[in-house]
Amino acid sequence: MLIERNKIYCMDCLEGMKQIEDKSIDLILTDPPYGVDKEGIANDKTLWAYELNYKRVLKNSGVLIIFTSTKYLKKVLNLINLPYKWQFIWYCSNNMIAGGMGFAKYTSALIFSEGNIFRNAQDCREYPAGTNELKNINHPTPKPTKIIRYLLEKYSEEDELVLDPFMGSGTTAVACKQLNRNFIGFEINQEYVDIANKRLAQETLQSKEWF
């Protein structure tokens, strides 16, 4: 199977990533499912999302950015076989995210790389919950395009190749298209693939709305 750029594949990412060449990806930016199996059944012991061999496909100078909740911070840090570099925070002042001991107003994006990846990047951006963008996406945990676009702008360059193994509703692909990045996406749920492709086809995609 030939994996093409700028396409979202409805398939298990564990199988899809086997088709990607070694050291060919500049940035992996993803938001894996937490505590669920491939059928979406809740199970806190299930961490199949982290079985992926990110290190094999990522360039030596490449970057892995992986969103996680406070509940899974320790597990992700222990399971990712790459040097930890930084933490980016999406601060959401009007939201309350359930954690192990209470409620948080932020979501973490952990940043890993084997290279020297110093960037003139901030470690926190605020964006509210309940916006029209998020309400209109039929997905349980969509991320704001502004947040994803900021990370893409800081940790990748135009024409580079970005991988999202858990594409969901397609926000990474939308942001890549806006910023002239190439992408490869995998999503096991056909409904979400259809949502993502619809978003990519919208005429308003090229809207320039920056922080």
MDAnalysis code that builds the backbone (N, CA, C; Angstrom):
import MDAnalysis as mda
import numpy as np

u = mda.Universe.empty(633, n_residues=211, atom_resindex=np.repeat(np.arange(211), 3), trajectory=True)
u.add_TopologyAttr("name", ["N", "CA", "C"] * 211)
u.add_TopologyAttr("resid", np.arange(1, 212))
u.add_TopologyAttr("resname", ["MET", "LEU", "ILE", "GLU", "ARG", "ASN", "LYS", "ILE", "TYR", "CYS", "MET", "ASP", "CYS", "LEU", "GLU", "GLY", "MET", "LYS", "GLN", "ILE", "GLU", "ASP", "LYS", "SER", "ILE", "ASP", "LEU", "ILE", "LEU", "THR", "ASP", "PRO", "PRO", "TYR", "GLY", "VAL", "ASP", "LYS", "GLU", "GLY", "ILE", "ALA", "ASN", "ASP", "LYS", "THR", "LEU", "TRP", "ALA", "TYR", "GLU", "LEU", "ASN", "TYR", "LYS", "ARG", "VAL", "LEU", "LYS", "ASN", "SER", "GLY", "VAL", "LEU", "ILE", "ILE", "PHE", "THR", "SER", "THR", "LYS", "TYR", "LEU", "LYS", "LYS", "VAL", "LEU", "ASN", "LEU", "ILE", "ASN", "LEU", "PRO", "TYR", "LYS", "TRP", "GLN", "PHE", "ILE", "TRP", "TYR", "CYS", "SER", "ASN", "ASN", "MET", "ILE", "ALA", "GLY", "GLY", "MET", "GLY", "PHE", "ALA", "LYS", "TYR", "THR", "SER", "ALA", "LEU", "ILE", "PHE", "SER", "GLU", "GLY", "ASN", "ILE", "PHE", "ARG", "ASN", "ALA", "GLN", "ASP", "CYS", "ARG", "GLU", "TYR", "PRO", "ALA", "GLY", "THR", "ASN", "GLU", "LEU", "LYS", "ASN", "ILE", "ASN", "HIS", "PRO", "THR", "PRO", "LYS", "PRO", "THR", "LYS", "ILE", "ILE", "ARG", "TYR", "LEU", "LEU", "GLU", "LYS", "TYR", "SER", "GLU", "GLU", "ASP", "GLU", "LEU", "VAL", "LEU", "ASP", "PRO", "PHE", "MET", "GLY", "SER", "GLY", "THR", "THR", "ALA", "VAL", "ALA", "CYS", "LYS", "GLN", "LEU", "ASN", "ARG", "ASN", "PHE", "ILE", "GLY", "PHE", "GLU", "ILE", "ASN", "GLN", "GLU", "TYR", "VAL", "ASP", "ILE", "ALA", "ASN", "LYS", "ARG", "LEU", "ALA", "GLN", "GLU", "THR", "LEU", "GLN", "SER", "LYS", "GLU", "TRP", "PHE"])
u.atoms.positions = np.array([
    [0.846, -1.209, 0.000],
    [0.000, 0.000, 0.000],
    [0.872, 1.246, 0.000],
    [0.557, 2.177, -0.848],
    [1.285, 3.438, -0.908],
    [0.526, 4.504, -0.136],
    [1.174, 5.056, 0.891],
    [0.565, 6.117, 1.680],
    [0.812, 7.448, 0.977],
    [-0.264, 8.130, 0.621],
    [-0.166, 9.403, -0.077],
    [-0.218, 10.565, 0.911],
    [0.379, 11.655, 0.488],
    [0.303, 12.874, 1.291],
    [-1.056, 13.534, 1.126],
    [-1.421, 14.325, 2.144],
    [-2.630, 15.138, 2.124],
    [-3.886, 14.291, 1.926],
    [-3.917, 13.192, 2.684],
    [-5.050, 12.284, 2.643],
    [-5.271, 11.702, 4.029],
    [-6.549, 11.511, 4.380],
    [-6.915, 10.887, 5.636],
    [-7.397, 9.471, 5.352],
    [-6.779, 8.488, 5.980],
    [-7.102, 7.096, 5.760],
    [-7.967, 6.570, 6.890],
    [-9.060, 5.903, 6.524],
    [-9.906, 5.270, 7.526],
    [-9.326, 3.884, 7.811],
    [-8.443, 3.830, 8.789],
    [-7.792, 2.571, 9.130],
    [-7.125, 2.686, 10.495],
    [-6.798, 1.553, 11.044],
    [-6.071, 1.462, 12.307],
    [-4.685, 2.056, 12.094],
    [-4.336, 3.053, 12.888],
    [-3.046, 3.712, 12.710],
    [-1.876, 2.779, 12.999],
    [-2.093, 1.758, 13.814],
    [-1.027, 0.801, 14.074],
    [-0.612, 0.101, 12.783],
    [-1.595, -0.141, 11.910],
    [-1.302, -0.751, 10.618],
    [-0.849, 0.303, 9.610],
    [-1.487, 1.450, 9.645],
    [-1.155, 2.497, 8.683],
    [0.274, 2.983, 8.801],
    [0.749, 3.128, 10.026],
    [2.103, 3.649, 10.213],
    [3.174, 2.677, 9.743],
    [2.816, 1.391, 9.621],
    [3.767, 0.419, 9.077],
    [4.091, 0.707, 7.615],
    [3.197, 1.444, 6.952],
    [3.373, 1.754, 5.537],
    [4.150, 3.055, 5.313],
    [4.518, 3.737, 6.375],
    [5.248, 5.005, 6.258],
    [6.745, 4.737, 6.318],
    [7.482, 5.388, 5.456],
    [8.930, 5.182, 5.392],
    [9.610, 5.629, 6.691],
    [10.721, 4.981, 6.998],
    [11.521, 5.369, 8.153],
    [12.001, 6.811, 8.006],
    [11.992, 7.529, 9.131],
    [12.569, 8.874, 9.207],
    [12.056, 9.808, 8.103],
    [10.751, 9.770, 7.852],
    [10.179, 10.594, 6.779],
    [9.260, 11.706, 7.274],
    [8.960, 11.725, 8.575],
    [7.991, 12.668, 9.130],
    [8.722, 13.783, 9.886],
    [8.326, 15.030, 9.602],
    [8.932, 16.188, 10.275],
    [8.282, 16.481, 11.621],
    [6.973, 16.281, 11.701],
    [6.237, 16.586, 12.928],
    [5.091, 15.602, 13.081],
    [4.961, 15.037, 14.267],
    [3.772, 14.269, 14.636],
    [3.007, 15.108, 15.645],
    [1.780, 15.439, 15.298],
    [0.924, 16.264, 16.155],
    [-0.395, 15.536, 16.313],
    [-0.710, 15.100, 17.536],
    [-1.861, 14.224, 17.676],
    [-2.493, 14.318, 19.057],
    [-3.735, 13.882, 19.119],
    [-4.522, 13.871, 20.354],
    [-5.142, 12.481, 20.491],
    [-4.408, 11.531, 21.059],
    [-4.908, 10.154, 21.127],
    [-6.106, 10.016, 22.052],
    [-6.871, 8.950, 21.855],
    [-7.955, 8.654, 22.814],
    [-7.356, 8.196, 24.138],
    [-7.971, 8.598, 25.213],
    [-7.464, 8.266, 26.543],
    [-8.338, 7.196, 27.179],
    [-7.720, 6.108, 27.622],
    [-8.442, 5.124, 28.405],
    [-9.575, 4.443, 27.680],
    [-9.468, 4.282, 26.369],
    [-10.471, 3.537, 25.610],
    [-9.749, 2.572, 24.686],
    [-10.460, 1.515, 24.275],
    [-9.872, 0.598, 23.313],
    [-10.259, 1.020, 21.900],
    [-9.927, 0.204, 20.913],
    [-10.161, 0.587, 19.517],
    [-11.647, 0.710, 19.186],
    [-12.487, 0.070, 19.968],
    [-13.938, 0.161, 19.750],
    [-14.561, 1.300, 20.557],
    [-13.711, 2.059, 21.255],
    [-14.208, 3.191, 22.025],
    [-14.765, 2.820, 23.379],
    [-14.497, 1.601, 23.828],
    [-14.994, 1.155, 25.131],
    [-14.048, 1.639, 26.227],
    [-14.600, 2.278, 27.246],
    [-13.785, 2.853, 28.315],
    [-13.024, 1.775, 29.058],
    [-11.740, 2.013, 29.229],
    [-10.885, 1.082, 29.952],
    [-9.597, 1.815, 30.290],
    [-9.441, 2.248, 31.525],
    [-8.292, 3.054, 31.914],
    [-6.970, 2.320, 31.744],
    [-7.013, 1.002, 31.682],
    [-5.789, 0.233, 31.505],
    [-5.388, 0.116, 30.032],
    [-6.264, 0.528, 29.133],
    [-5.985, 0.392, 27.709],
    [-5.164, 1.575, 27.212],
    [-3.958, 1.298, 26.762],
    [-3.078, 2.346, 26.243],
    [-2.559, 1.952, 24.869],
    [-3.431, 1.347, 24.067],
    [-3.004, 0.888, 22.741],
    [-2.503, 2.041, 21.882],
    [-2.987, 3.262, 22.178],
    [-2.577, 4.422, 21.387],
    [-1.074, 4.657, 21.451],
    [-0.446, 4.198, 22.519],
    [0.972, 4.474, 22.710],
    [1.861, 3.311, 22.279],
    [1.261, 2.319, 21.627],
    [2.044, 1.221, 21.066],
    [2.744, 1.645, 19.772],
    [2.381, 2.798, 19.269],
    [2.943, 3.255, 18.001],
    [4.441, 3.515, 18.122],
    [5.161, 3.154, 17.069],
    [6.601, 3.399, 17.043],
    [6.851, 4.771, 16.424],
    [6.599, 5.815, 17.216],
    [6.789, 7.175, 16.724],
    [8.232, 7.401, 16.275],
    [9.165, 6.823, 17.015],
    [10.589, 7.065, 16.770],
    [11.021, 6.581, 15.390],
    [10.431, 5.506, 14.901],
    [10.843, 4.943, 13.608],
    [10.540, 5.887, 12.448],
    [9.361, 6.513, 12.452],
    [8.956, 7.328, 11.307],
    [9.412, 8.777, 11.424],
    [9.737, 9.227, 12.632],
    [10.085, 10.622, 12.864],
    [11.549, 10.878, 12.508],
    [11.798, 11.953, 11.783],
    [13.175, 12.337, 11.484],
    [13.946, 12.590, 12.784],
    [15.254, 12.466, 12.716],
    [16.067, 12.686, 13.912],
    [15.891, 14.095, 14.468],
    [15.625, 15.041, 13.576],
    [15.389, 16.428, 13.990],
    [13.904, 16.726, 14.183],
    [13.060, 15.701, 14.018],
    [11.619, 15.895, 14.078],
    [11.090, 16.053, 15.492],
    [9.811, 16.412, 15.573],
    [9.158, 16.723, 16.848],
    [7.875, 15.911, 16.985],
    [7.647, 15.380, 18.167],
    [6.380, 14.742, 18.519],
    [5.664, 15.625, 19.526],
    [4.422, 16.013, 19.205],
    [3.574, 16.772, 20.125],
    [2.326, 15.943, 20.366],
    [2.109, 15.582, 21.613],
    [1.004, 14.682, 21.924],
    [0.165, 15.260, 23.067],
    [-1.112, 15.489, 22.804],
    [-2.019, 16.010, 23.821],
    [-2.366, 14.909, 24.826],
    [-2.534, 15.319, 26.056],
    [-2.975, 14.382, 27.075],
    [-3.640, 15.146, 28.216],
    [-4.430, 14.447, 28.989],
    [-5.059, 15.046, 30.164],
    [-4.140, 14.887, 31.370],
    [-4.429, 15.616, 32.426],
    [-3.615, 15.523, 33.634],
    [-3.590, 14.090, 34.167],
    [-4.649, 13.365, 33.969],
    [-4.766, 12.003, 34.473],
    [-3.722, 11.073, 33.877],
    [-3.315, 11.363, 32.630],
    [-2.419, 10.451, 31.919],
    [-1.023, 11.027, 31.699],
    [-0.708, 12.135, 32.313],
    [0.601, 12.760, 32.106],
    [1.749, 11.799, 32.413],
    [1.709, 11.174, 33.557],
    [2.807, 10.292, 33.962],
    [2.934, 9.111, 33.018],
    [1.806, 8.534, 32.624],
    [1.843, 7.377, 31.736],
    [2.455, 7.733, 30.388],
    [2.067, 8.886, 29.851],
    [2.602, 9.284, 28.550],
    [4.099, 9.534, 28.646],
    [4.526, 10.235, 29.668],
    [5.954, 10.514, 29.845],
    [6.763, 9.225, 29.956],
    [6.193, 8.211, 30.593],
    [6.905, 6.944, 30.759],
    [6.896, 6.085, 29.498],
    [5.892, 6.254, 28.649],
    [5.726, 5.353, 27.519],
    [6.362, 5.857, 26.215],
    [6.528, 7.165, 26.082],
    [7.088, 7.695, 24.837],
    [8.607, 7.531, 24.854],
    [9.133, 6.835, 23.872],
    [10.563, 6.523, 23.820],
    [11.345, 7.603, 23.070],
    [11.161, 8.842, 23.511],
    [11.868, 9.991, 22.950],
    [12.176, 10.962, 24.086],
    [13.218, 11.762, 23.978],
    [13.524, 12.738, 25.033],
    [12.425, 13.788, 25.170],
    [11.998, 14.004, 26.405],
    [11.005, 15.047, 26.685],
    [11.677, 16.415, 26.652],
    [11.016, 17.394, 25.978],
    [11.601, 18.716, 25.818],
    [10.810, 19.840, 26.492],
    [9.486, 19.776, 26.423],
    [8.715, 20.968, 26.762],
    [7.259, 20.578, 26.959],
    [6.511, 21.466, 27.583],
    [5.078, 21.276, 27.732],
    [4.344, 22.535, 27.282],
    [3.384, 22.347, 26.395],
    [2.521, 23.443, 25.960],
    [1.156, 23.264, 26.630],
    [0.588, 24.367, 27.078],
    [-0.692, 24.344, 27.776],
    [-1.760, 25.064, 26.966],
    [-2.874, 24.378, 26.728],
    [-4.082, 25.047, 26.235],
    [-4.912, 25.373, 27.480],
    [-4.933, 26.666, 27.839],
    [-5.658, 27.118, 29.024],
    [-7.079, 27.482, 28.629],
    [-8.017, 26.903, 29.343],
    [-9.435, 27.068, 29.007],
    [-10.159, 27.551, 30.261],
    [-10.249, 28.868, 30.421],
    [-10.710, 29.455, 31.687],
    [-12.161, 29.137, 32.003],
    [-12.967, 28.845, 30.987],
    [-14.391, 28.606, 31.234],
    [-14.749, 27.118, 31.165],
    [-13.755, 26.268, 31.397],
    [-14.013, 24.838, 31.315],
    [-13.500, 24.148, 32.574],
    [-14.014, 22.979, 32.869],
    [-13.564, 22.179, 34.002],
    [-13.380, 20.754, 33.508],
    [-12.114, 20.298, 33.436],
    [-11.804, 18.978, 32.910],
    [-11.522, 18.044, 34.074],
    [-12.250, 16.952, 34.136],
    [-12.109, 16.023, 35.259],
    [-10.734, 15.381, 35.259],
    [-10.113, 15.339, 36.440],
    [-8.818, 14.702, 36.616],
    [-8.868, 13.674, 37.728],
    [-7.714, 13.190, 38.138],
    [-7.668, 12.143, 39.145],
    [-8.090, 12.593, 40.533],
    [-7.877, 13.901, 40.836],
    [-8.189, 14.399, 42.176],
    [-9.073, 15.639, 42.166],
    [-9.498, 16.058, 41.008],
    [-10.304, 17.273, 40.930],
    [-10.538, 17.666, 39.489],
    [-10.602, 18.979, 39.257],
    [-10.907, 19.484, 37.930],
    [-9.842, 20.478, 37.487],
    [-9.462, 20.406, 36.219],
    [-8.436, 21.283, 35.666],
    [-9.028, 22.192, 34.611],
    [-8.395, 23.340, 34.423],
    [-8.800, 24.286, 33.402],
    [-7.823, 24.297, 32.228],
    [-7.042, 23.245, 32.096],
    [-6.065, 23.228, 31.013],
    [-5.875, 21.810, 30.479],
    [-5.359, 21.749, 29.260],
    [-4.958, 20.496, 28.632],
    [-3.502, 20.625, 28.219],
    [-2.714, 19.587, 28.464],
    [-1.293, 19.612, 28.146],
    [-1.020, 19.022, 26.770],
    [-0.009, 19.572, 26.115],
    [0.558, 18.966, 24.916],
    [2.042, 18.767, 25.203],
    [2.462, 17.518, 25.360],
    [3.843, 17.204, 25.687],
    [4.673, 17.153, 24.405],
    [5.877, 17.692, 24.463],
    [6.711, 17.835, 23.274],
    [7.990, 17.031, 23.460],
    [8.280, 16.167, 22.482],
    [9.426, 15.270, 22.519],
    [10.243, 15.424, 21.239],
    [11.540, 15.205, 21.340],
    [12.398, 15.217, 20.150],
    [13.790, 14.715, 20.505],
    [14.445, 14.112, 19.521],
    [15.847, 13.737, 19.686],
    [16.775, 14.868, 19.252],
    [16.224, 15.886, 18.620],
    [17.038, 16.976, 18.098],
    [17.064, 18.187, 19.013],
    [17.811, 19.193, 18.600],
    [17.847, 20.479, 19.285],
    [16.732, 21.331, 18.709],
    [15.643, 21.486, 19.438],
    [14.444, 22.080, 18.854],
    [14.037, 23.387, 19.527],
    [14.991, 24.162, 20.004],
    [14.616, 25.428, 20.637],
    [13.791, 26.275, 19.673],
    [12.674, 26.782, 20.160],
    [11.799, 27.646, 19.366],
    [11.441, 28.874, 20.196],
    [11.173, 29.955, 19.513],
    [10.683, 31.158, 20.178],
    [9.179, 31.008, 20.372],
    [8.810, 30.056, 21.226],
    [7.405, 29.693, 21.385],
    [6.966, 29.912, 22.827],
    [5.732, 30.313, 22.996],
    [5.168, 30.428, 24.330],
    [4.711, 29.059, 24.812],
    [4.640, 28.895, 26.127],
    [4.238, 27.606, 26.673],
    [2.765, 27.556, 27.055],
    [2.014, 28.622, 26.777],
    [0.600, 28.638, 27.153],
    [-0.181, 29.552, 26.221],
    [-1.333, 29.086, 25.776],
    [-2.272, 29.900, 25.009],
    [-3.676, 29.680, 25.566],
    [-4.443, 30.745, 25.634],
    [-5.810, 30.650, 26.138],
    [-6.795, 30.626, 24.981],
    [-7.752, 29.734, 25.087],
    [-8.839, 29.683, 24.109],
    [-10.041, 29.085, 24.828],
    [-11.201, 29.727, 24.765],
    [-12.352, 29.278, 25.552],
    [-13.007, 28.018, 25.001],
    [-13.694, 27.315, 25.872],
    [-14.553, 26.213, 25.456],
    [-15.896, 26.783, 25.001],
    [-16.658, 25.957, 24.313],
    [-18.009, 26.355, 23.935],
    [-18.104, 27.334, 22.787],
    [-17.030, 27.511, 22.016],
    [-17.090, 28.405, 20.866],
    [-17.922, 27.757, 19.759],
    [-18.349, 28.566, 18.800],
    [-19.143, 28.032, 17.698],
    [-18.367, 26.975, 16.921],
    [-17.057, 27.202, 16.770],
    [-16.250, 26.213, 16.048],
    [-16.346, 24.845, 16.713],
    [-16.141, 24.802, 18.020],
    [-16.131, 23.524, 18.728],
    [-17.524, 22.913, 18.817],
    [-18.545, 23.750, 18.977],
    [-19.923, 23.252, 19.062],
    [-20.378, 22.625, 17.754],
    [-19.882, 23.158, 16.638],
    [-20.347, 22.711, 15.328],
    [-19.609, 21.477, 14.809],
    [-18.636, 20.985, 15.564],
    [-17.905, 19.786, 15.162],
    [-18.470, 18.596, 15.917],
    [-18.959, 17.624, 15.190],
    [-19.585, 16.456, 15.811],
    [-18.526, 15.451, 16.247],
    [-17.811, 15.841, 17.302],
    [-16.749, 15.007, 17.847],
    [-16.667, 15.294, 19.345],
    [-16.414, 14.299, 20.182],
    [-16.462, 14.527, 21.642],
    [-15.346, 15.413, 22.183],
    [-14.181, 15.419, 21.543],
    [-13.050, 16.186, 22.093],
    [-12.299, 16.957, 20.999],
    [-12.961, 17.833, 20.266],
    [-12.241, 18.588, 19.226],
    [-11.299, 19.612, 19.846],
    [-10.196, 19.869, 19.169],
    [-9.260, 20.908, 19.593],
    [-9.448, 22.140, 18.715],
    [-9.298, 23.339, 19.264],
    [-9.459, 24.560, 18.466],
    [-8.417, 24.631, 17.351],
    [-8.846, 25.067, 16.185],
    [-7.917, 25.209, 15.069],
    [-6.807, 26.191, 15.418],
    [-7.129, 27.238, 16.162],
    [-6.115, 28.226, 16.538],
    [-4.979, 27.592, 17.344],
    [-5.325, 26.691, 18.246],
    [-4.310, 26.040, 19.080],
    [-3.419, 25.145, 18.225],
    [-4.024, 24.342, 17.373],
    [-3.257, 23.445, 16.510],
    [-2.408, 24.246, 15.531],
    [-2.963, 25.322, 15.007],
    [-2.230, 26.141, 14.040],
    [-1.010, 26.805, 14.685],
    [-1.166, 27.222, 15.935],
    [-0.032, 27.825, 16.637],
    [1.113, 26.824, 16.760],
    [0.799, 25.594, 17.147],
    [1.834, 24.573, 17.300],
    [2.479, 24.235, 15.955],
    [1.683, 24.155, 14.917],
    [2.231, 23.897, 13.585],
    [3.172, 25.004, 13.151],
    [2.782, 26.227, 13.403],
    [3.598, 27.365, 12.983],
    [4.942, 27.376, 13.710],
    [4.933, 26.989, 14.975],
    [6.152, 27.050, 15.774],
    [7.060, 25.838, 15.585],
    [6.489, 24.678, 15.267],
    [7.284, 23.460, 15.253],
    [7.374, 22.782, 13.887],
    [6.989, 23.486, 12.834],
    [7.159, 22.959, 11.479],
    [7.311, 24.113, 10.509],
    [7.722, 23.775, 9.293],
    [7.907, 24.761, 8.235],
    [6.996, 24.432, 7.058],
    [6.808, 25.394, 6.170],
    [6.017, 25.155, 4.966],
    [6.582, 23.975, 4.186],
    [5.692, 23.179, 3.624],
    [6.006, 22.010, 2.784],
    [6.538, 20.816, 3.565],
    [6.703, 20.933, 4.877],
    [7.114, 19.766, 5.651],
    [5.935, 18.810, 5.812],
    [6.241, 17.601, 6.287],
    [5.239, 16.546, 6.373],
    [4.839, 16.302, 7.828],
    [3.543, 16.409, 8.087],
    [2.978, 16.275, 9.430],
    [2.110, 15.020, 9.478],
    [2.271, 14.253, 10.520],
    [1.470, 13.038, 10.718],
    [0.560, 13.212, 11.921],
    [-0.719, 12.838, 11.746],
    [-1.642, 12.743, 12.875],
    [-2.252, 11.344, 12.857],
    [-1.793, 10.435, 13.708],
    [-2.313, 9.065, 13.714],
    [-3.737, 8.947, 14.230],
    [-4.226, 9.977, 14.925],
    [-5.588, 9.984, 15.469],
    [-6.269, 11.269, 14.990],
    [-6.617, 11.292, 13.716],
    [-7.037, 12.536, 13.070],
    [-8.373, 13.060, 13.579],
    [-9.240, 12.184, 14.083],
    [-10.517, 12.648, 14.613],
    [-11.298, 13.450, 13.591],
    [-11.698, 14.658, 13.975],
    [-12.527, 15.495, 13.103],
    [-11.710, 16.310, 12.112],
    [-10.392, 16.110, 12.068],
    [-9.595, 16.689, 10.989],
    [-8.941, 18.023, 11.262],
    [-8.886, 18.471, 12.509],
    [-8.349, 19.797, 12.790],
    [-6.885, 19.924, 12.374],
    [-6.081, 18.892, 12.607],
    [-4.683, 18.955, 12.191],
    [-4.576, 19.125, 10.677],
    [-5.391, 18.394, 9.925],
    [-5.374, 18.506, 8.461],
    [-5.808, 19.892, 8.003],
    [-6.847, 20.428, 8.628],
    [-7.330, 21.770, 8.283],
    [-6.237, 22.804, 8.523],
    [-5.598, 22.738, 9.679],
    [-4.530, 23.693, 9.999],
    [-3.343, 23.528, 9.055],
    [-3.014, 22.300, 8.692],
    [-1.921, 22.064, 7.744],
    [-2.226, 22.707, 6.393],
    [-3.444, 22.564, 5.946],
    [-3.807, 23.145, 4.660],
    [-3.736, 24.667, 4.706],
    [-4.163, 25.249, 5.814],
    [-4.102, 26.697, 5.969],
    [-2.666, 27.209, 5.958],
    [-1.749, 26.411, 6.494],
    [-0.367, 26.855, 6.667],
    [0.595, 26.246, 5.649],
    [0.064, 25.614, 4.619],
    [0.896, 25.036, 3.554],
    [1.853, 23.968, 4.072],
    [1.346, 23.133, 4.958],
    [2.060, 21.929, 5.367],
    [1.403, 20.722, 4.704],
    [2.181, 19.679, 4.446],
    [1.632, 18.417, 3.984],
    [1.233, 17.583, 5.202],
    [0.276, 16.687, 5.013],
    [-0.154, 15.872, 6.137],
    [-0.489, 14.456, 5.695],
    [-0.406, 13.547, 6.654],
    [-0.932, 12.187, 6.553],
    [-1.766, 11.961, 7.799],
    [-2.973, 11.438, 7.628],
    [-3.834, 11.209, 8.774],
    [-4.440, 9.823, 8.770],
    [-4.604, 9.259, 9.964],
    [-5.315, 7.993, 10.142],
    [-6.444, 8.214, 11.140],
    [-7.582, 7.607, 10.861],
    [-8.731, 7.699, 11.759],
    [-9.559, 6.430, 11.568],
    [-9.825, 5.718, 12.654],
    [-10.465, 4.418, 12.573],
    [-11.980, 4.514, 12.385],
    [-12.552, 5.683, 12.664],
    [-14.000, 5.886, 12.591],
    [-14.360, 6.589, 11.286],
    [-15.119, 5.923, 10.423],
    [-15.471, 6.497, 9.122],
    [-16.297, 7.770, 9.271],
    [-17.138, 7.848, 10.281],
    [-17.939, 9.058, 10.499],
    [-17.039, 10.277, 10.693],
    [-15.974, 10.113, 11.462],
    [-15.064, 11.232, 11.693],
    [-14.242, 11.547, 10.444],
    [-13.896, 10.537, 9.673],
    [-13.202, 10.781, 8.402],
    [-14.075, 11.633, 7.487],
    [-15.358, 11.331, 7.428],
    [-16.287, 12.101, 6.592],
    [-16.374, 13.550, 7.085],
    [-16.423, 13.742, 8.402],
    [-16.454, 15.095, 8.964],
    [-15.187, 15.852, 8.589],
    [-14.050, 15.186, 8.710],
    [-12.769, 15.824, 8.413],
    [-12.680, 16.222, 6.941],
    [-13.084, 15.332, 6.057],
    [-13.021, 15.645, 4.624],
    [-13.981, 16.770, 4.255],
    [-15.123, 16.837, 4.917],
    [-16.058, 17.939, 4.683],
    [-15.448, 19.261, 5.110],
    [-14.769, 19.270, 6.247],
    [-14.110, 20.496, 6.722],
    [-13.011, 20.930, 5.750],
    [-12.267, 19.969, 5.236],
    [-11.190, 20.298, 4.303],
    [-11.715, 20.906, 3.013],
    [-12.946, 20.553, 2.656],
    [-13.522, 21.026, 1.398],
    [-14.226, 22.377, 1.503],
    [-14.377, 22.892, 2.708],
    [-15.107, 24.144, 2.897],
    [-14.370, 25.317, 2.255],
    [-15.132, 26.194, 1.644],
    [-14.554, 27.350, 0.962],
    [-13.877, 28.311, 1.938],
    [-14.317, 28.316, 3.199],
    [-13.789, 29.264, 4.187],
    [-12.483, 28.787, 4.812],
    [-11.944, 27.695, 4.301],
    [-10.772, 27.087, 4.921],
    [-9.590, 28.037, 5.006],
    [-9.430, 28.899, 4.010],
    [-8.245, 29.744, 3.950],
    [-8.364, 31.023, 4.764],
    [-9.360, 31.095, 5.631],
    [-9.517, 32.267, 6.488],
    [-8.258, 32.503, 7.327],
    [-7.767, 33.735, 7.329],
    [-6.540, 34.086, 8.066],
    [-6.927, 34.702, 9.417],
    [-7.136, 33.887, 10.390],
    [-7.485, 34.362, 11.731],
    [-6.388, 33.902, 12.686],
    [-5.525, 34.846, 13.074],
    [-4.367, 34.490, 13.882],
    [-4.551, 34.992, 15.307],
    [-3.689, 34.527, 16.191],
    [-3.696, 35.039, 17.565],
    [-3.283, 36.501, 17.555],
])
